Amino acid sequence: MYSYIGIADFLCTMTETTVESIFGMNAGVVWEALNENGPSNIDNIVKATGLKRELVYGALGWLGRENKIVMERRGRAMVFSLREAETRWKAFKGTTIADYMPEEQTKHNKSVPPEKAEKARKGKVPTLTLGAVKKALVFILSELEENREPTPTQVSEAVVVDSKQLGKALSRLEIKSKSIRRGSKSARIYPLASKARIWELAALDEEGLQKMMAARASSIEDDKEHNREHFSVFD
């Protein structure tokens, strides 16, 4: 049985349940089942997830809308499976979140004075982990539930991680902040429009988040490779 009970407990901590949140939550459970078991029919998915049949259909509809699954007829049964890019996470298993981040270029080669180095060491922000990413998603979701749109700085301070690193990690999950105007100042926020997607991600455990990030990274690399081939072939 997958993390359905854990997700239900998580759902109970929220102040309001929406149709989008339920479908997004169940979609995460079905995604996990397909990722673990491979191509499956409805009966197998119901058995693997513990969800009712109608909830499985709703979750498959959600995944289909997100273009994450394919469907084919095998005999009298319809079989559902994850798209190829969604299953490539296995090649990344055992890596860390840093493997999905662009390498930072050194801005200068000047030596740092000992006193400044010590100050920087003491004030160093903890390394970003998948656990911190999940906490960030839960925090953002709790704010959105209260109709508040948190800023990246507020989120990073809540989970005590570097704002830039966290922003890059969330962008790998297709969660991006939006630039707005607040009075005479500009600001970046995580908008209410991203609530359904964040519900889906917050329902996953750390391994599920790692899979999603790996699949996204693989998809980006495929797009880059396609573009290189497109612009390097001449008639």
Secondary structure, 3 states (H helix, E strand, C coil): CCCHHHHHHHHHCCCCCCHHHHHHHHHHHHHHHHHHHCCEEHHHHHHHHCCCHHHHHHHHHHHHHCCCEEEEEECCEEEEEECHHHHHHHHHCCCCHHHHCCCCCCCCCCCCCHHHHHHHHHCCCCCCCHHHHHHHHHHHHHHHHCCCCCCHHHHHHHHCCCHHHHHHHHHHCCCCCEEEEECCEEEEECCHHHHHHHHHHHCCCHHHHHHHHHHHHHHHHHHHHHHHHHHHCCC
